[in-house]
Amino acid sequence: MTAIRVKGFKIFKDRHGKPRCYHRKTRTPIDLEKCPVGTPEFFAEVARIGSLSSAVGPKPGTLGLLIQEYRKHEAFTDLAPRTKSDYQAIFDYLKPIADTPLVKFTKPLVVRIRDKAAATKGRKFGNDVKARLSTVFGWGSERGFIAGNPASGIKDIRRKKGLPDANRPWADEEREAGLDILPAWMKPALGLMMFTGLGPKDALTLPRNFYRDGEIATRRAKTGEPVFWPCPAPLAAILDDAPEHNALTLVANKKGLPWTLSGFRASWRPYRVKLEKAGRVGPGLTLYGLRHTVAVILREIGHDERTIADALGQKTIEMARHYAKGADLKPKMRGVVRSFDDELNKRKTNTVKPTA
């Protein structure tokens, strides 16, 4: 006889050999004498208990309730959509331990949760889990939900020595190789990432009306920080030569529709692999690395970190940033991008392309 398994329910025989069944989350039992396993009555009872449990909110004094209350507060609701999405991914991961009482959380327990997340989903995700727990615990401790912040002071898991940097900057030759190999309908998207410092998602979703008179004015989806960036000459030329389309975004795919991040990555991958095999680019090349590239070039030509942060739309915790809120960065950024454009032209002149 085939064993029957039902998600969320434990079906077993007790020490007397009598069949038993209960709902794991609520511990609600099913009377198997009235509703034998596998019968319509059994599955009806499974559905009934399941619907009841889904309507039950988090228990008082638990992590689940703390997260629920935090998500209602402006500390969460005022976050940028991308940031809220990132936070929610962590909260979804933590759902299996949502019923854990807050009094049971200690630094060692948080470390174990961090390490388990890192082991299953990677070092960065593990560190993000720890950071979000610290955010929620810190918010909760200020409002009396929990005595303190058990995640405070816990360090991130360090990268192993010898590993290549994630999202490394592209070399000058790699940037040129990328543009050389791409078809006309892909080049505008890569060029927008390459010459503005916008991250892949921000570049691909940039509305076309945010590009006017050769200048881009937008906000980063993740932080909401403003970005003003007059187009360098290479990008202006790429956009001028771009195939026409009717998409609301500045760049579009082969069908004239807005790109998705996964769609562009899938389209870019075979070209990247081809360039790697030809020795024209090194391993570890990522689209997000182009954002790092812009920062590196600006730094190499002498711009300070505050200017680079303004160019990339990055937030900092400096009070100067608070007092400068609302400042007009356009005159400053026109000068910054002119110097960036000049440096690109200089590098292009000095770069020797590989012979066929």
C-alpha positions in Angstrom: 0.0 0.0 0.0 1.4 3.4 -1.0 2.2 5.7 1.9 0.3 9.0 1.8 2.1 12.2 2.6 0.4 15.5 3.0 2.4 18.8 3.2 2.2 20.4 6.6 0.8 17.2 8.3 2.6 14.4 10.1 1.2 10.9 9.6 2.7 8.2 11.8 2.0 5.3 14.1 2.3 5.7 17.8 4.1 3.3 20.1 1.0 1.1 20.2 0.9 0.9 16.5 -2.2 3.1 16.2 -2.2 5.6 13.2 -2.0 9.2 14.2 -2.0 12.5 12.2 -1.6 16.1 13.2 -1.0 19.5 11.6 2.6 20.4 12.2 2.2 24.1 12.6 -0.8 24.2 14.9 -0.5 20.7 16.4 -4.2 20.2 15.5 -4.9 16.4 15.4 -7.2 14.6 12.9 -9.4 11.8 14.2 -8.4 9.0 11.9 -11.3 6.8 13.2 -13.8 9.3 11.8 -11.6 10.3 8.8 -9.3 7.5 7.8 -6.2 8.4 5.9 -6.8 8.6 2.1 -10.6 9.0 2.3 -12.5 12.0 1.1 -13.3 12.8 4.7 -9.6 12.9 5.5 -8.7 15.3 2.8 -11.7 17.5 3.6 -10.4 17.7 7.2 -6.9 18.5 5.9 -8.3 21.4 3.9 -10.3 22.7 6.8 -7.4 22.7 9.2 -5.1 24.2 6.6 -7.5 27.1 5.9 -7.8 27.8 9.6 -4.1 27.8 10.2 -3.5 30.2 7.3 -5.8 32.7 8.9 -4.1 32.5 12.3 -1.7 35.4 12.8 1.8 35.3 14.3 1.9 34.4 18.0 2.5 37.2 20.5 6.1 37.6 21.6 7.5 35.8 18.5 9.8 36.8 15.7 6.9 36.5 13.3 4.8 39.1 15.2 7.9 41.4 15.4 8.4 41.3 11.7 4.7 41.8 11.1 4.7 45.0 13.2 7.9 46.2 11.6 6.5 45.8 8.1 3.5 48.1 9.1 5.8 50.9 10.3 7.2 53.7 8.2 10.6 52.4 8.9 9.7 49.7 6.4 7.0 51.3 4.3 9.1 54.3 3.5 11.9 52.2 2.0 12.5 52.2 -1.8 10.5 49.4 -3.6 13.7 47.5 -4.4 14.9 47.6 -0.8 11.5 46.4 0.5 11.7 43.5 -2.0 15.2 42.6 -0.7 14.0 42.7 2.9 10.9 40.7 2.1 13.1 37.9 0.6 14.9 37.6 3.9 11.6 37.7 5.9 10.3 34.9 3.6 13.4 32.9 4.4 12.8 33.3 8.1 9.2 32.1 8.0 10.1 28.6 9.3 11.3 30.1 12.6 8.6 32.8 12.8 7.1 31.1 15.9 10.4 31.3 17.8 9.9 33.4 21.0 11.9 36.6 21.1 13.3 35.7 24.5 15.1 32.7 23.0 17.2 34.8 20.6 20.8 35.2 21.6 24.0 36.1 19.8 25.0 32.4 19.4 21.5 31.6 17.9 21.7 34.5 15.5 25.2 33.3 14.4 23.8 29.8 13.8 21.0 31.3 11.7 23.5 33.4 9.7 25.8 30.5 9.2 23.0 28.1 8.1 21.8 30.7 5.6 25.3 31.1 4.2 25.8 27.4 3.9 22.6 27.0 1.9 22.4 30.3 -0.1 25.8 31.8 0.0 27.9 34.1 2.1 26.2 37.3 1.1 22.8 36.0 1.8 23.9 34.8 5.2 25.3 38.3 6.0 22.0 39.8 4.8 20.0 37.6 7.1 22.1 38.7 10.0 21.7 42.4 9.0 17.9 42.2 8.6 17.6 40.5 12.0 19.6 43.3 13.5 17.4 45.8 11.8 14.2 44.3 13.1 15.6 43.6 16.6 16.9 47.1 16.8 13.5 48.5 15.8 11.8 46.2 18.2 14.0 47.0 21.2 13.3 50.7 20.8 9.6 50.0 21.1 9.6 47.4 23.9 9.0 44.3 21.9 12.4 42.8 22.9 14.8 43.7 25.7 17.8 44.3 23.4 19.3 43.6 20.0 20.9 40.1 20.1 22.2 40.6 16.5 24.1 43.8 17.4 27.9 43.6 17.1 27.9 40.3 15.2 30.4 40.5 12.3 29.8 39.5 8.7 31.2 36.3 7.4 34.5 37.3 5.6 35.3 36.4 2.1 37.8 33.6 1.8 41.3 34.7 0.9 42.3 34.3 -2.7 38.8 34.6 -4.1 38.4 37.1 -6.9 36.5 40.2 -6.1 32.8 40.1 -7.0 31.7 42.5 -9.7 35.2 43.5 -10.6 35.7 46.6 -12.8 36.1 45.9 -16.5 39.4 46.7 -18.2 39.4 49.2 -21.0 40.0 46.4 -23.6 37.1 44.5 -22.1 34.7 47.4 -22.5 35.6 47.9 -26.1 35.4 44.1 -26.8 31.9 44.0 -25.3 30.6 46.8 -27.5 32.4 45.4 -30.6 30.6 42.0 -30.4 27.1 43.0 -29.5 24.3 43.5 -32.2 22.7 46.9 -32.6 19.7 46.0 -30.5 21.8 45.0 -27.4 24.5 47.7 -27.6 22.3 50.6 -26.2 21.6 48.6 -23.0 25.2 47.7 -22.4 26.3 51.2 -23.2 23.9 52.7 -20.8 25.4 50.6 -18.0 28.9 51.2 -19.2 28.9 55.0 -19.5 26.5 56.1 -16.7 27.3 54.0 -13.6 23.6 53.0 -13.4 23.1 49.4 -12.2 21.7 46.9 -14.7 18.2 47.0 -13.4 18.1 50.9 -13.2 19.6 51.1 -16.7 17.2 48.6 -18.3 14.1 50.2 -16.8 15.1 53.8 -17.3 12.0 55.6 -18.9 12.9 57.2 -22.2 11.5 60.6 -21.0 14.2 60.6 -18.3 16.7 61.2 -21.1 16.4 64.8 -22.4 18.8 67.1 -24.3 21.6 64.5 -23.9 21.2 64.3 -20.1 19.8 61.7 -17.8 17.9 62.6 -14.6 16.6 59.7 -12.5 16.6 58.1 -9.1 18.1 54.8 -8.0 15.4 52.2 -7.5 17.2 50.7 -4.5 17.9 53.9 -2.5 15.7 56.6 -4.1 18.8 58.8 -4.4 18.9 61.2 -7.3 21.3 60.6 -10.2 22.1 63.3 -12.8 24.4 62.3 -15.6 25.0 64.1 -18.9 25.7 61.5 -21.5 29.4 61.0 -22.5 30.0 61.2 -26.3 30.3 57.4 -26.7 26.9 56.8 -25.1 25.3 59.6 -27.1 26.6 58.0 -30.3 25.3 54.6 -29.3 21.8 55.9 -28.5 21.7 58.0 -31.7 22.4 54.8 -33.7 20.0 52.6 -31.7 17.1 50.8 -33.6 13.8 52.7 -33.3 11.2 51.2 -30.9 8.0 52.3 -29.1 8.9 51.0 -25.7 8.4 53.4 -22.7 12.0 52.6 -21.7 15.1 54.2 -23.2 16.5 50.8 -24.3 14.5 47.9 -25.7 15.1 44.3 -26.8 15.0 42.9 -30.3 11.2 42.9 -30.4 11.1 46.5 -29.3 9.9 45.6 -25.8 11.3 46.7 -22.5 14.2 44.5 -21.3 13.9 42.3 -18.2 17.1 41.9 -16.2 17.0 38.1 -16.6 16.3 38.5 -20.3 19.3 40.7 -20.9 21.6 38.5 -18.8 20.5 35.5 -20.8 21.1 37.3 -24.1 24.5 38.7 -23.0 25.8 35.4 -21.7 26.7 33.7 -25.0 28.6 36.8 -26.2 30.5 36.9 -22.9 31.4 33.2 -23.2 32.6 33.8 -26.8 34.8 36.7 -25.7 36.2 34.6 -22.9 37.1 31.8 -25.2 38.7 34.3 -27.6 40.8 35.7 -24.7 39.4 39.2 -25.2 37.9 39.3 -21.7 38.9 37.7 -18.4 36.8 35.5 -16.2 34.4 37.0 -13.6 33.0 39.7 -15.8 29.5 40.8 -14.6 27.1 43.5 -15.7 27.2 45.1 -12.3 30.9 45.4 -12.6 30.3 48.2 -15.0 29.1 50.3 -12.1 32.3 49.7 -10.4 34.2 50.6 -13.5 32.8 54.1 -13.6 33.7 54.6 -9.9 37.2 53.4 -10.5 37.8 55.7 -13.5 36.5 58.7 -11.6 38.7 57.9 -8.7 41.8 57.4 -11.0 41.3 60.8 -12.5 41.3 62.4 -9.1 37.6 62.8 -8.0 37.0 62.5 -4.3 34.7 59.9 -2.7 31.9 62.4 -2.1 31.8 63.3 -5.8 31.8 59.6 -6.8 29.0 58.9 -4.3 27.0 61.7 -5.9 27.7 60.4 -9.4 26.5 56.9 -8.5 23.5 58.0 -6.3 24.9 56.3 -3.2 23.7 57.1 0.3 26.1 57.6 3.2 25.7 58.3 6.9 27.6 61.5 6.9 25.8 64.5 8.4 27.1 66.6 5.5 24.9 64.6 3.3 21.9 65.5 5.4 22.6 69.2 5.3 23.3 69.1 1.5 19.9 67.5 0.8 18.2 69.3 -2.0 21.4 70.8 -3.4 21.5 71.2 -7.2 24.2 68.8 -8.4 23.7 69.6 -12.1 26.6 72.1 -12.5 28.9 69.9 -10.5 28.0 66.8 -12.5 28.3 68.4 -15.9 32.0 69.1 -15.0 32.5 65.6 -13.7 31.1 63.9 -16.8 33.1 66.2 -19.1 36.3 65.0 -17.4 35.0 61.4 -17.6 34.2 61.8 -21.3 37.7 63.2 -22.0 39.3 60.3 -20.2 37.3 57.8 -22.3 38.5 59.5 -25.5 42.0 59.4 -24.2 41.9 55.7 -23.3 40.3 54.8 -26.6 43.1 56.5 -28.5 45.8 54.7 -26.5 44.1 51.3 -26.6 45.5 48.9 -29.2 42.9 46.4 -30.4 44.0 42.8 -31.0 44.8 41.9 -34.6 42.6 39.3 -36.3 
